Amino acid sequence: MCLFLFLLISATLYAEDFRAGIGRKIITPGNPAWLSGYAIRTKPAEGVEHDLWAKAIAIESATEELVVIVTTD
């Protein structure tokens, strides 16, 4: 969120028109999954503590230059 505000403020300093869009999607597996890094485990995960997310922001300048930033948990 801080990055979005920084980009928004930066764009207004240059007085350039731009378009921006954001999106997010839950990417938590629906069925039990084996966890990597836990060699001693003998069964898949049994529950979900928190959902996993994929989030993206796309910013297009007036000259149609496009930047897309994607993050995942």
All heavy atoms as TSV, in Angstrom:
chain	resi	resn	atom	element	x	y	z
A	1	MET	N	N	0.822	-1.192	0.000
A	1	MET	CA	C	0.000	0.000	0.000
A	1	MET	C	C	0.864	1.252	0.000
A	1	MET	O	O	0.539	2.218	-0.657
A	1	MET	CB	C	-0.928	-0.038	1.213
A	1	MET	CG	C	-1.950	1.045	1.193
A	1	MET	SD	S	-2.967	0.926	-0.275
A	1	MET	CE	C	-4.434	1.611	0.293
A	2	CYS	N	N	1.965	1.223	0.751
A	2	CYS	CA	C	2.864	2.381	0.782
A	2	CYS	C	C	3.453	2.646	-0.593
A	2	CYS	O	O	3.615	3.791	-0.990
A	2	CYS	CB	C	3.973	2.166	1.800
A	2	CYS	SG	S	3.373	2.175	3.485
A	3	LEU	N	N	3.783	1.565	-1.318
A	3	LEU	CA	C	4.335	1.716	-2.662
A	3	LEU	C	C	3.325	2.409	-3.574
A	3	LEU	O	O	3.687	3.299	-4.345
A	3	LEU	CB	C	4.715	0.354	-3.237
A	3	LEU	CG	C	5.213	0.369	-4.682
A	3	LEU	CD1	C	6.507	1.159	-4.787
A	3	LEU	CD2	C	5.401	-1.044	-5.175
A	4	PHE	N	N	2.074	2.020	-3.467
A	4	PHE	CA	C	1.031	2.635	-4.295
A	4	PHE	C	C	0.931	4.124	-3.998
A	4	PHE	O	O	0.866	4.945	-4.916
A	4	PHE	CB	C	-0.310	1.947	-4.068
A	4	PHE	CG	C	-1.424	2.567	-4.859
A	4	PHE	CD1	C	-1.483	2.408	-6.233
A	4	PHE	CD2	C	-2.403	3.320	-4.236
A	4	PHE	CE1	C	-2.500	2.992	-6.983
A	4	PHE	CE2	C	-3.416	3.895	-4.969
A	4	PHE	CZ	C	-3.465	3.730	-6.346
A	5	LEU	N	N	0.937	4.501	-2.724
A	5	LEU	CA	C	0.854	5.915	-2.371
A	5	LEU	C	C	2.078	6.682	-2.863
A	5	LEU	O	O	1.965	7.799	-3.354
A	5	LEU	CB	C	0.697	6.065	-0.856
A	5	LEU	CG	C	-0.628	5.574	-0.290
A	5	LEU	CD1	C	-0.626	5.677	1.223
A	5	LEU	CD2	C	-1.790	6.334	-0.877
A	6	PHE	N	N	3.255	6.070	-2.747
A	6	PHE	CA	C	4.477	6.705	-3.242
A	6	PHE	C	C	4.384	6.958	-4.742
A	6	PHE	O	O	4.720	8.035	-5.223
A	6	PHE	CB	C	5.693	5.827	-2.921
A	6	PHE	CG	C	6.954	6.315	-3.551
A	6	PHE	CD1	C	7.611	7.418	-3.043
A	6	PHE	CD2	C	7.475	5.676	-4.665
A	6	PHE	CE1	C	8.773	7.881	-3.633
A	6	PHE	CE2	C	8.638	6.123	-5.259
A	6	PHE	CZ	C	9.285	7.237	-4.739
A	7	LEU	N	N	3.933	5.954	-5.495
A	7	LEU	CA	C	3.806	6.109	-6.942
A	7	LEU	C	C	2.757	7.156	-7.298
A	7	LEU	O	O	2.930	7.923	-8.242
A	7	LEU	CB	C	3.467	4.764	-7.581
A	7	LEU	CG	C	4.565	3.714	-7.513
A	7	LEU	CD1	C	4.029	2.372	-8.000
A	7	LEU	CD2	C	5.778	4.133	-8.306
A	8	LEU	N	N	1.685	7.194	-6.542
A	8	LEU	CA	C	0.631	8.175	-6.783
A	8	LEU	C	C	1.150	9.593	-6.560
A	8	LEU	O	O	0.940	10.483	-7.375
A	8	LEU	CB	C	-0.562	7.893	-5.871
A	8	LEU	CG	C	-1.790	8.767	-6.044
A	8	LEU	CD1	C	-2.377	8.553	-7.427
A	8	LEU	CD2	C	-2.814	8.445	-4.981
A	9	ILE	N	N	1.868	9.802	-5.473
A	9	ILE	CA	C	2.426	11.125	-5.168
A	9	ILE	C	C	3.488	11.503	-6.197
A	9	ILE	O	O	3.544	12.631	-6.666
A	9	ILE	CB	C	2.993	11.149	-3.738
A	9	ILE	CG1	C	1.845	11.054	-2.731
A	9	ILE	CG2	C	3.809	12.407	-3.491
A	9	ILE	CD1	C	2.277	10.786	-1.316
A	10	SER	N	N	4.340	10.550	-6.573
A	10	SER	CA	C	5.389	10.811	-7.564
A	10	SER	C	C	4.793	11.247	-8.895
A	10	SER	O	O	5.312	12.145	-9.547
A	10	SER	CB	C	6.249	9.575	-7.775
A	10	SER	OG	O	6.904	9.229	-6.595
A	11	ALA	N	N	3.722	10.601	-9.298
A	11	ALA	CA	C	3.093	10.938	-10.584
A	11	ALA	C	C	2.518	12.350	-10.557
A	11	ALA	O	O	2.569	13.055	-11.561
A	11	ALA	CB	C	2.014	9.919	-10.917
A	12	THR	N	N	1.988	12.783	-9.430
A	12	THR	CA	C	1.424	14.134	-9.358
A	12	THR	C	C	2.522	15.188	-9.369
A	12	THR	O	O	2.301	16.299	-9.829
A	12	THR	CB	C	0.543	14.297	-8.111
A	12	THR	OG1	O	1.317	14.029	-6.953
A	12	THR	CG2	C	-0.655	13.392	-8.159
A	13	LEU	N	N	3.716	14.859	-8.900
A	13	LEU	CA	C	4.825	15.805	-8.941
A	13	LEU	C	C	5.242	16.107	-10.369
A	13	LEU	O	O	5.655	17.219	-10.684
A	13	LEU	CB	C	6.024	15.258	-8.151
A	13	LEU	CG	C	5.843	15.157	-6.648
A	13	LEU	CD1	C	7.070	14.504	-6.022
A	13	LEU	CD2	C	5.594	16.516	-6.035
A	14	TYR	N	N	5.146	15.149	-11.249
A	14	TYR	CA	C	5.495	15.343	-12.646
A	14	TYR	C	C	4.306	15.839	-13.472
A	14	TYR	O	O	4.452	16.100	-14.647
A	14	TYR	CB	C	6.033	14.045	-13.254
A	14	TYR	CG	C	7.383	13.674	-12.720
A	14	TYR	CD1	C	7.521	12.652	-11.805
A	14	TYR	CD2	C	8.515	14.361	-13.119
A	14	TYR	CE1	C	8.767	12.311	-11.309
A	14	TYR	CE2	C	9.763	14.035	-12.630
A	14	TYR	CZ	C	9.884	13.011	-11.722
A	14	TYR	OH	O	11.100	12.678	-11.234
A	15	ALA	N	N	3.144	15.935	-12.874
A	15	ALA	CA	C	1.920	16.412	-13.529
A	15	ALA	C	C	1.636	15.632	-14.812
A	15	ALA	O	O	1.258	16.178	-15.823
A	15	ALA	CB	C	1.989	17.910	-13.795
A	16	GLU	N	N	1.833	14.327	-14.748
A	16	GLU	CA	C	1.594	13.464	-15.902
A	16	GLU	C	C	0.347	12.630	-15.633
A	16	GLU	O	O	0.158	12.127	-14.531
A	16	GLU	CB	C	2.800	12.545	-16.095
A	16	GLU	CG	C	2.709	11.695	-17.327
A	16	GLU	CD	C	3.977	10.876	-17.512
A	16	GLU	OE1	O	5.022	11.265	-17.026
A	16	GLU	OE2	O	3.870	9.827	-18.157
A	17	ASP	N	N	-0.485	12.504	-16.639
A	17	ASP	CA	C	-1.670	11.670	-16.490
A	17	ASP	C	C	-1.265	10.202	-16.472
A	17	ASP	O	O	-0.324	9.799	-17.148
A	17	ASP	CB	C	-2.649	11.907	-17.636
A	17	ASP	CG	C	-3.271	13.283	-17.569
A	17	ASP	OD1	O	-3.375	13.832	-16.456
A	17	ASP	OD2	O	-3.652	13.806	-18.625
A	18	PHE	N	N	-1.981	9.416	-15.718
A	18	PHE	CA	C	-1.721	7.990	-15.678
A	18	PHE	C	C	-2.994	7.265	-15.279
A	18	PHE	O	O	-3.940	7.863	-14.796
A	18	PHE	CB	C	-0.594	7.648	-14.692
A	18	PHE	CG	C	-0.974	7.844	-13.251
A	18	PHE	CD1	C	-1.432	6.781	-12.493
A	18	PHE	CD2	C	-0.877	9.087	-12.655
A	18	PHE	CE1	C	-1.780	6.951	-11.169
A	18	PHE	CE2	C	-1.238	9.259	-11.328
A	18	PHE	CZ	C	-1.680	8.191	-10.586
A	19	ARG	N	N	-2.981	5.962	-15.534
A	19	ARG	CA	C	-4.075	5.102	-15.090
A	19	ARG	C	C	-3.460	4.016	-14.227
A	19	ARG	O	O	-2.338	3.573	-14.474
A	19	ARG	CB	C	-4.786	4.467	-16.277
A	19	ARG	CG	C	-5.463	5.459	-17.165
A	19	ARG	CD	C	-6.268	4.849	-18.272
A	19	ARG	NE	N	-5.612	3.695	-18.890
A	19	ARG	CZ	C	-6.220	2.872	-19.716
A	19	ARG	NH1	N	-7.478	3.060	-20.023
A	19	ARG	NH2	N	-5.574	1.865	-20.250
A	20	ALA	N	N	-4.213	3.592	-13.219
A	20	ALA	CA	C	-3.703	2.540	-12.329
A	20	ALA	C	C	-4.839	1.596	-11.972
A	20	ALA	O	O	-6.006	1.996	-11.901
A	20	ALA	CB	C	-3.114	3.147	-11.063
A	21	GLY	N	N	-4.480	0.353	-11.771
A	21	GLY	CA	C	-5.460	-0.640	-11.362
A	21	GLY	C	C	-4.801	-1.625	-10.408
A	21	GLY	O	O	-3.597	-1.864	-10.480
A	22	ILE	N	N	-5.583	-2.141	-9.497
A	22	ILE	CA	C	-5.069	-3.112	-8.537
A	22	ILE	C	C	-5.986	-4.329	-8.519
A	22	ILE	O	O	-7.156	-4.247	-8.901
A	22	ILE	CB	C	-4.941	-2.526	-7.114
A	22	ILE	CG1	C	-6.296	-2.002	-6.611
A	22	ILE	CG2	C	-3.912	-1.432	-7.070
A	22	ILE	CD1	C	-6.284	-1.579	-5.157
A	23	GLY	N	N	-5.426	-5.444	-8.095
A	23	GLY	CA	C	-6.232	-6.655	-7.987
A	23	GLY	C	C	-5.598	-7.609	-6.995
A	23	GLY	O	O	-4.410	-7.515	-6.698
A	24	ARG	N	N	-6.398	-8.500	-6.473
A	24	ARG	CA	C	-5.882	-9.528	-5.574
A	24	ARG	C	C	-6.736	-10.774	-5.693
A	24	ARG	O	O	-7.918	-10.709	-6.047
A	24	ARG	CB	C	-5.828	-9.044	-4.133
A	24	ARG	CG	C	-7.183	-8.767	-3.529
A	24	ARG	CD	C	-7.037	-8.232	-2.133
A	24	ARG	NE	N	-8.357	-8.124	-1.526
A	24	ARG	CZ	C	-8.580	-8.004	-0.255
A	24	ARG	NH1	N	-7.576	-7.963	0.576
A	24	ARG	NH2	N	-9.791	-7.928	0.207
A	25	LYS	N	N	-6.115	-11.905	-5.429
A	25	LYS	CA	C	-6.797	-13.191	-5.571
A	25	LYS	C	C	-6.259	-14.141	-4.514
A	25	LYS	O	O	-5.055	-14.219	-4.290
A	25	LYS	CB	C	-6.509	-13.762	-6.967
A	25	LYS	CG	C	-7.009	-15.145	-7.221
A	25	LYS	CD	C	-8.316	-15.122	-7.916
A	25	LYS	CE	C	-8.690	-16.539	-8.318
A	25	LYS	NZ	N	-9.998	-16.880	-7.952
A	26	ILE	N	N	-7.152	-14.864	-3.867
A	26	ILE	CA	C	-6.735	-15.892	-2.913
A	26	ILE	C	C	-6.199	-17.072	-3.709
A	26	ILE	O	O	-6.850	-17.559	-4.630
A	26	ILE	CB	C	-7.901	-16.334	-2.010
A	26	ILE	CG1	C	-8.337	-15.179	-1.107
A	26	ILE	CG2	C	-7.505	-17.538	-1.171
A	26	ILE	CD1	C	-9.533	-15.492	-0.233
A	27	ILE	N	N	-4.989	-17.534	-3.357
A	27	ILE	CA	C	-4.369	-18.655	-4.062
A	27	ILE	C	C	-4.127	-19.838	-3.123
A	27	ILE	O	O	-3.335	-20.730	-3.436
A	27	ILE	CB	C	-3.054	-18.229	-4.746
A	27	ILE	CG1	C	-2.071	-17.663	-3.732
A	27	ILE	CG2	C	-3.331	-17.251	-5.876
A	27	ILE	CD1	C	-0.690	-17.404	-4.309
A	28	THR	N	N	-4.809	-19.864	-2.000
A	28	THR	CA	C	-4.676	-20.973	-1.057
A	28	THR	C	C	-5.197	-22.250	-1.712
A	28	THR	O	O	-6.304	-22.252	-2.257
A	28	THR	CB	C	-5.492	-20.694	0.226
A	28	THR	OG1	O	-5.096	-19.424	0.747
A	28	THR	CG2	C	-5.287	-21.771	1.265
A	29	PRO	N	N	-4.415	-23.348	-1.684
A	29	PRO	CA	C	-4.893	-24.603	-2.274
A	29	PRO	C	C	-6.181	-25.072	-1.596
A	29	PRO	O	O	-6.351	-24.921	-0.387
A	29	PRO	CB	C	-3.755	-25.596	-2.007
A	29	PRO	CG	C	-2.557	-24.763	-1.727
A	29	PRO	CD	C	-3.063	-23.487	-1.141
A	30	GLY	N	N	-7.067	-25.637	-2.384
A	30	GLY	CA	C	-8.348	-26.094	-1.851
A	30	GLY	C	C	-8.277	-27.425	-1.119
A	30	GLY	O	O	-9.063	-27.705	-0.224
A	31	ASN	N	N	-7.331	-28.259	-1.478
A	31	ASN	CA	C	-7.218	-29.564	-0.836
A	31	ASN	C	C	-5.876	-29.649	-0.098
A	31	ASN	O	O	-4.993	-28.841	-0.339
A	31	ASN	CB	C	-7.357	-30.700	-1.854
A	31	ASN	CG	C	-6.820	-30.349	-3.201
A	31	ASN	OD1	O	-6.478	-29.213	-3.464
A	31	ASN	ND2	N	-6.733	-31.307	-4.080
A	32	PRO	N	N	-5.724	-30.623	0.788
A	32	PRO	CA	C	-4.477	-30.711	1.560
A	32	PRO	C	C	-3.241	-30.760	0.661
A	32	PRO	O	O	-3.242	-31.402	-0.387
A	32	PRO	CB	C	-4.628	-32.019	2.325
A	32	PRO	CG	C	-6.101	-32.248	2.405
A	32	PRO	CD	C	-6.668	-31.664	1.136
A	33	ALA	N	N	-2.192	-30.051	1.073
A	33	ALA	CA	C	-0.957	-29.976	0.289
A	33	ALA	C	C	0.231	-30.410	1.141
A	33	ALA	O	O	0.250	-30.175	2.350
A	33	ALA	CB	C	-0.745	-28.551	-0.206
A	34	TRP	N	N	1.183	-31.037	0.500
A	34	TRP	CA	C	2.426	-31.382	1.173
A	34	TRP	C	C	3.260	-30.121	1.307
A	34	TRP	O	O	3.346	-29.322	0.392
A	34	TRP	CB	C	3.184	-32.438	0.379
A	34	TRP	CG	C	2.546	-33.784	0.474
A	34	TRP	CD1	C	1.605	-34.308	-0.361
A	34	TRP	CD2	C	2.775	-34.763	1.478
A	34	TRP	NE1	N	1.238	-35.552	0.056
A	34	TRP	CE2	C	1.955	-35.870	1.191
A	34	TRP	CE3	C	3.595	-34.822	2.611
A	34	TRP	CZ2	C	1.920	-37.010	1.974
A	34	TRP	CZ3	C	3.565	-35.965	3.393
A	34	TRP	CH2	C	2.737	-37.049	3.069
A	35	LEU	N	N	3.865	-29.909	2.459
A	35	LEU	CA	C	4.671	-28.725	2.714
A	35	LEU	C	C	6.141	-29.042	2.471
A	35	LEU	O	O	6.659	-30.019	2.995
A	35	LEU	CB	C	4.477	-28.250	4.157
A	35	LEU	CG	C	3.026	-27.962	4.544
A	35	LEU	CD1	C	2.938	-27.615	6.020
A	35	LEU	CD2	C	2.470	-26.833	3.713
A	36	SER	N	N	6.810	-28.219	1.685
A	36	SER	CA	C	8.231	-28.460	1.446
A	36	SER	C	C	9.035	-27.935	2.632
A	36	SER	O	O	8.630	-26.992	3.319
A	36	SER	CB	C	8.685	-27.782	0.160
A	36	SER	OG	O	8.884	-26.419	0.359
A	37	GLY	N	N	10.164	-28.585	2.885
A	37	GLY	CA	C	11.008	-28.171	3.993
A	37	GLY	C	C	10.697	-28.868	5.305
A	37	GLY	O	O	11.304	-28.585	6.324
A	38	TYR	N	N	9.732	-29.763	5.305
A	38	TYR	CA	C	9.364	-30.503	6.512
A	38	TYR	C	C	9.549	-32.001	6.223
A	38	TYR	O	O	8.598	-32.745	6.049
A	38	TYR	CB	C	7.903	-30.222	6.898
A	38	TYR	CG	C	7.661	-28.781	7.271
A	38	TYR	CD1	C	7.258	-27.846	6.322
A	38	TYR	CD2	C	7.859	-28.347	8.570
A	38	TYR	CE1	C	7.039	-26.530	6.658
A	38	TYR	CE2	C	7.643	-27.026	8.921
A	38	TYR	CZ	C	7.234	-26.116	7.967
A	38	TYR	OH	O	7.030	-24.817	8.308
A	39	ALA	N	N	10.794	-32.458	6.190
A	39	ALA	CA	C	11.106	-33.828	5.782
A	39	ALA	C	C	10.525	-34.874	6.726
A	39	ALA	O	O	10.238	-35.998	6.322
A	39	ALA	CB	C	12.621	-33.999	5.683
A	40	ILE	N	N	10.320	-34.535	7.973
A	40	ILE	CA	C	9.841	-35.519	8.944
A	40	ILE	C	C	8.324	-35.745	8.851
A	40	ILE	O	O	7.807	-36.717	9.403
A	40	ILE	CB	C	10.255	-35.092	10.362
A	40	ILE	CG1	C	10.204	-36.275	11.301
A	40	ILE	CG2	C	9.408	-33.955	10.859
A	40	ILE	CD1	C	10.965	-36.089	12.582
A	41	ARG	N	N	7.618	-34.883	8.131
A	41	ARG	CA	C	6.156	-35.032	8.026
A	41	ARG	C	C	5.796	-36.305	7.274
A	41	ARG	O	O	6.430	-36.655	6.297
A	41	ARG	CB	C	5.535	-33.828	7.335
A	41	ARG	CG	C	5.610	-32.554	8.169
A	41	ARG	CD	C	4.850	-31.440	7.499
A	41	ARG	NE	N	3.434	-31.742	7.398
A	41	ARG	CZ	C	2.511	-31.293	8.248
A	41	ARG	NH1	N	2.851	-30.552	9.256
A	41	ARG	NH2	N	1.248	-31.605	8.071
A	42	THR	N	N	4.738	-36.949	7.718
A	42	THR	CA	C	4.285	-38.184	7.062
A	42	THR	C	C	2.900	-38.025	6.447
A	42	THR	O	O	2.326	-38.994	5.974
A	42	THR	CB	C	4.250	-39.334	8.088
A	42	THR	OG1	O	3.389	-38.963	9.174
A	42	THR	CG2	C	5.651	-39.619	8.609
A	43	LYS	N	N	2.363	-36.807	6.496
A	43	LYS	CA	C	1.035	-36.550	5.919
A	43	LYS	C	C	0.962	-35.091	5.477
A	43	LYS	O	O	1.753	-34.261	5.909
A	43	LYS	CB	C	-0.062	-36.863	6.933
A	43	LYS	CG	C	0.072	-36.096	8.232
A	43	LYS	CD	C	-0.948	-36.562	9.249
A	43	LYS	CE	C	-0.655	-35.848	10.570
A	43	LYS	NZ	N	-1.500	-36.284	11.624
A	44	PRO	N	N	0.014	-34.754	4.607
A	44	PRO	CA	C	-0.132	-33.366	4.143
A	44	PRO	C	C	-0.614	-32.448	5.269
A	44	PRO	O	O	-1.004	-32.898	6.338
A	44	PRO	CB	C	-1.170	-33.455	3.042
A	44	PRO	CG	C	-1.542	-34.866	2.883
A	44	PRO	CD	C	-0.904	-35.657	3.967
A	45	ALA	N	N	-0.610	-31.164	4.988
A	45	ALA	CA	C	-1.105	-30.162	5.947
A	45	ALA	C	C	-2.558	-30.476	6.310
A	45	ALA	O	O	-3.324	-30.981	5.488
A	45	ALA	CB	C	-1.002	-28.773	5.344
A	46	GLU	N	N	-2.929	-30.141	7.525
A	46	GLU	CA	C	-4.273	-30.481	8.008
A	46	GLU	C	C	-5.220	-29.291	8.082
A	46	GLU	O	O	-6.384	-29.450	8.413
A	46	GLU	CB	C	-4.158	-31.122	9.390
A	46	GLU	CG	C	-3.414	-32.440	9.349
A	46	GLU	CD	C	-3.219	-33.029	10.737
A	46	GLU	OE1	O	-3.428	-32.302	11.740
A	46	GLU	OE2	O	-2.844	-34.203	10.817
A	47	GLY	N	N	-4.741	-28.104	7.818
A	47	GLY	CA	C	-5.623	-26.945	7.902
A	47	GLY	C	C	-4.945	-25.703	7.354
A	47	GLY	O	O	-3.806	-25.734	6.908
A	48	VAL	N	N	-5.659	-24.593	7.419
A	48	VAL	CA	C	-5.157	-23.315	6.917
A	48	VAL	C	C	-5.204	-22.307	8.049
A	48	VAL	O	O	-6.260	-22.089	8.652
A	48	VAL	CB	C	-6.021	-22.815	5.733
A	48	VAL	CG1	C	-5.583	-21.434	5.291
A	48	VAL	CG2	C	-5.962	-23.797	4.583
A	49	GLU	N	N	-4.055	-21.715	8.363
A	49	GLU	CA	C	-3.992	-20.670	9.383
A	49	GLU	C	C	-4.415	-19.322	8.789
A	49	GLU	O	O	-5.194	-18.590	9.364
A	49	GLU	CB	C	-2.572	-20.586	9.941
A	49	GLU	CG	C	-2.423	-19.711	11.148
A	49	GLU	CD	C	-2.930	-20.366	12.422
A	49	GLU	OE1	O	-2.962	-21.595	12.509
A	49	GLU	OE2	O	-3.302	-19.614	13.337
A	50	HIS	N	N	-3.855	-18.993	7.610
A	50	HIS	CA	C	-4.166	-17.751	6.895
A	50	HIS	C	C	-4.194	-18.069	5.402
A	50	HIS	O	O	-3.468	-18.927	4.931
A	50	HIS	CB	C	-3.090	-16.687	7.139
A	50	HIS	CG	C	-2.907	-16.321	8.569
A	50	HIS	ND1	N	-3.790	-15.536	9.252
A	50	HIS	CD2	C	-1.944	-16.663	9.456
A	50	HIS	CE1	C	-3.369	-15.399	10.490
A	50	HIS	NE2	N	-2.247	-16.080	10.640
A	51	ASP	N	N	-5.012	-17.333	4.675
A	51	ASP	CA	C	-5.056	-17.506	3.225
A	51	ASP	C	C	-3.779	-16.967	2.577
A	51	ASP	O	O	-3.142	-16.049	3.087
A	51	ASP	CB	C	-6.255	-16.769	2.624
A	51	ASP	CG	C	-7.557	-17.505	2.856
A	51	ASP	OD1	O	-7.533	-18.751	2.849
A	51	ASP	OD2	O	-8.595	-16.840	3.034
A	52	LEU	N	N	-3.418	-17.550	1.434
A	52	LEU	CA	C	-2.314	-17.071	0.616
A	52	LEU	C	C	-2.890	-16.168	-0.474
A	52	LEU	O	O	-3.936	-16.460	-1.042
A	52	LEU	CB	C	-1.574	-18.248	-0.027
A	52	LEU	CG	C	-0.965	-19.255	0.936
A	52	LEU	CD1	C	-0.359	-20.419	0.166
A	52	LEU	CD2	C	0.072	-18.599	1.814
A	53	TRP	N	N	-2.196	-15.070	-0.769
A	53	TRP	CA	C	-2.693	-14.087	-1.718
A	53	TRP	C	C	-1.706	-13.834	-2.851
A	53	TRP	O	O	-0.502	-13.871	-2.652
A	53	TRP	CB	C	-2.924	-12.747	-1.017
A	53	TRP	CG	C	-4.094	-12.739	-0.088
A	53	TRP	CD1	C	-4.101	-13.061	1.240
A	53	TRP	CD2	C	-5.426	-12.394	-0.408
A	53	TRP	NE1	N	-5.357	-12.936	1.750
A	53	TRP	CE2	C	-6.198	-12.523	0.768
A	53	TRP	CE3	C	-6.060	-11.994	-1.573
A	53	TRP	CZ2	C	-7.552	-12.260	0.797
A	53	TRP	CZ3	C	-7.419	-11.729	-1.528
A	53	TRP	CH2	C	-8.146	-11.867	-0.349
A	54	ALA	N	N	-2.236	-13.520	-4.008
A	54	ALA	CA	C	-1.473	-12.934	-5.115
A	54	ALA	C	C	-2.067	-11.543	-5.315
A	54	ALA	O	O	-3.288	-11.383	-5.380
A	54	ALA	CB	C	-1.620	-13.761	-6.382
A	55	LYS	N	N	-1.199	-10.538	-5.350
A	55	LYS	CA	C	-1.662	-9.151	-5.497
A	55	LYS	C	C	-0.899	-8.490	-6.633
A	55	LYS	O	O	0.273	-8.793	-6.862
A	55	LYS	CB	C	-1.425	-8.376	-4.200
A	55	LYS	CG	C	-2.168	-8.959	-3.025
A	55	LYS	CD	C	-1.804	-8.242	-1.743
A	55	LYS	CE	C	-2.454	-8.925	-0.551
A	55	LYS	NZ	N	-2.050	-8.315	0.705
A	56	ALA	N	N	-1.565	-7.579	-7.345
A	56	ALA	CA	C	-0.927	-6.909	-8.482
A	56	ALA	C	C	-1.379	-5.460	-8.564
A	56	ALA	O	O	-2.487	-5.110	-8.161
A	56	ALA	CB	C	-1.272	-7.625	-9.782
A	57	ILE	N	N	-0.475	-4.635	-9.083
A	57	ILE	CA	C	-0.794	-3.250	-9.409
A	57	ILE	C	C	-0.254	-2.978	-10.808
A	57	ILE	O	O	0.861	-3.390	-11.140
A	57	ILE	CB	C	-0.214	-2.251	-8.378
A	57	ILE	CG1	C	-0.575	-0.817	-8.758
A	57	ILE	CG2	C	1.276	-2.412	-8.232
A	57	ILE	CD1	C	-0.253	0.207	-7.685
A	58	ALA	N	N	-1.051	-2.353	-11.626
A	58	ALA	CA	C	-0.643	-1.987	-12.987
A	58	ALA	C	C	-0.774	-0.474	-13.125
A	58	ALA	O	O	-1.790	0.104	-12.731
A	58	ALA	CB	C	-1.520	-2.683	-14.019
A	59	ILE	N	N	0.269	0.151	-13.659
A	59	ILE	CA	C	0.277	1.606	-13.832
A	59	ILE	C	C	0.670	1.894	-15.274
A	59	ILE	O	O	1.679	1.392	-15.759
A	59	ILE	CB	C	1.276	2.280	-12.873
A	59	ILE	CG1	C	0.930	1.915	-11.430
A	59	ILE	CG2	C	1.265	3.792	-13.054
A	59	ILE	CD1	C	1.977	2.298	-10.434
A	60	GLU	N	N	-0.158	2.700	-15.940
A	60	GLU	CA	C	0.104	3.074	-17.329
A	60	GLU	C	C	0.233	4.583	-17.417
A	60	GLU	O	O	-0.622	5.320	-16.922
A	60	GLU	CB	C	-1.036	2.591	-18.230
A	60	GLU	CG	C	-0.810	2.894	-19.685
A	60	GLU	CD	C	-1.954	2.410	-20.553
A	60	GLU	OE1	O	-3.107	2.412	-20.090
A	60	GLU	OE2	O	-1.680	2.024	-21.695
A	61	SER	N	N	1.307	5.048	-18.052
A	61	SER	CA	C	1.532	6.486	-18.199
A	61	SER	C	C	0.754	7.022	-19.398
A	61	SER	O	O	0.182	6.263	-20.175
A	61	SER	CB	C	3.019	6.776	-18.370
A	61	SER	OG	O	3.459	6.314	-19.629
A	62	ALA	N	N	0.790	8.350	-19.549
A	62	ALA	CA	C	0.104	8.995	-20.671
A	62	ALA	C	C	0.718	8.582	-21.998
A	62	ALA	O	O	0.056	8.592	-23.034
A	62	ALA	CB	C	0.153	10.509	-20.511
A	63	THR	N	N	1.993	8.181	-21.987
A	63	THR	CA	C	2.666	7.742	-23.212
A	63	THR	C	C	2.514	6.238	-23.420
A	63	THR	O	O	3.244	5.641	-24.207
A	63	THR	CB	C	4.165	8.103	-23.167
A	63	THR	OG1	O	4.747	7.490	-22.014
A	63	THR	CG2	C	4.359	9.597	-23.115
A	64	GLU	N	N	1.596	5.630	-22.698
A	64	GLU	CA	C	1.250	4.210	-22.792
A	64	GLU	C	C	2.385	3.272	-22.388
A	64	GLU	O	O	2.468	2.145	-22.851
A	64	GLU	CB	C	0.724	3.870	-24.191
A	64	GLU	CG	C	-0.573	4.587	-24.507
A	64	GLU	CD	C	-1.181	4.152	-25.832
A	64	GLU	OE1	O	-0.604	3.285	-26.511
A	64	GLU	OE2	O	-2.240	4.688	-26.168
A	65	GLU	N	N	3.287	3.736	-21.517
A	65	GLU	CA	C	4.264	2.845	-20.908
A	65	GLU	C	C	3.577	2.151	-19.746
A	65	GLU	O	O	2.866	2.784	-18.976
A	65	GLU	CB	C	5.476	3.630	-20.431
A	65	GLU	CG	C	6.253	4.268	-21.562
A	65	GLU	CD	C	7.326	5.195	-21.054
A	65	GLU	OE1	O	7.068	5.909	-20.056
A	65	GLU	OE2	O	8.410	5.210	-21.636
A	66	LEU	N	N	3.783	0.852	-19.625
A	66	LEU	CA	C	3.056	0.061	-18.635
A	66	LEU	C	C	4.035	-0.615	-17.683
A	66	LEU	O	O	5.036	-1.187	-18.114
A	66	LEU	CB	C	2.196	-0.996	-19.329
A	66	LEU	CG	C	1.358	-1.904	-18.448
A	66	LEU	CD1	C	0.303	-1.112	-17.698
A	66	LEU	CD2	C	0.717	-2.985	-19.288
A	67	VAL	N	N	3.713	-0.545	-16.395
A	67	VAL	CA	C	4.473	-1.241	-15.363
A	67	VAL	C	C	3.492	-2.078	-14.564
A	67	VAL	O	O	2.436	-1.600	-14.161
A	67	VAL	CB	C	5.188	-0.243	-14.417
A	67	VAL	CG1	C	5.841	-0.978	-13.263
A	67	VAL	CG2	C	6.193	0.586	-15.173
A	68	VAL	N	N	3.835	-3.365	-14.355
A	68	VAL	CA	C	3.000	-4.255	-13.558
A	68	VAL	C	C	3.876	-4.865	-12.472
A	68	VAL	O	O	4.954	-5.387	-12.750
A	68	VAL	CB	C	2.377	-5.371	-14.415
A	68	VAL	CG1	C	1.557	-6.319	-13.545
A	68	VAL	CG2	C	1.519	-4.789	-15.514
A	69	ILE	N	N	3.418	-4.768	-11.230
A	69	ILE	CA	C	4.117	-5.359	-10.092
A	69	ILE	C	C	3.208	-6.430	-9.491
A	69	ILE	O	O	2.056	-6.135	-9.174
A	69	ILE	CB	C	4.466	-4.296	-9.040
A	69	ILE	CG1	C	5.336	-3.202	-9.663
A	69	ILE	CG2	C	5.158	-4.932	-7.841
A	69	ILE	CD1	C	5.518	-1.983	-8.784
A	70	VAL	N	N	3.739	-7.650	-9.349
A	70	VAL	CA	C	2.967	-8.760	-8.811
A	70	VAL	C	C	3.696	-9.316	-7.588
A	70	VAL	O	O	4.915	-9.506	-7.624
A	70	VAL	CB	C	2.792	-9.885	-9.864
A	70	VAL	CG1	C	2.025	-11.059	-9.275
A	70	VAL	CG2	C	2.103	-9.351	-11.092
A	71	THR	N	N	2.952	-9.556	-6.509
A	71	THR	CA	C	3.512	-10.187	-5.324
A	71	THR	C	C	2.680	-11.406	-4.969
A	71	THR	O	O	1.475	-11.451	-5.248
A	71	THR	CB	C	3.530	-9.247	-4.108
A	71	THR	OG1	O	2.190	-8.917	-3.735
A	71	THR	CG2	C	4.297	-7.980	-4.399
A	72	THR	N	N	3.321	-12.395	-4.400
A	72	THR	CA	C	2.607	-13.581	-3.912
A	72	THR	C	C	3.126	-13.938	-2.535
A	72	THR	O	O	4.271	-13.647	-2.188
A	72	THR	CB	C	2.807	-14.793	-4.839
A	72	THR	OG1	O	4.195	-15.085	-4.948
A	72	THR	CG2	C	2.232	-14.544	-6.220
A	73	ASP	N	N	2.273	-14.578	-1.750
A	73	ASP	CA	C	2.687	-15.064	-0.438
A	73	ASP	C	C	3.469	-16.333	-0.601
A	73	ASP	O	O	3.351	-17.058	-1.547
A	73	ASP	CB	C	1.473	-15.341	0.450
A	73	ASP	CG	C	0.747	-14.060	0.838
A	73	ASP	OD1	O	1.371	-12.983	0.788
A	73	ASP	OD2	O	-0.435	-14.134	1.196
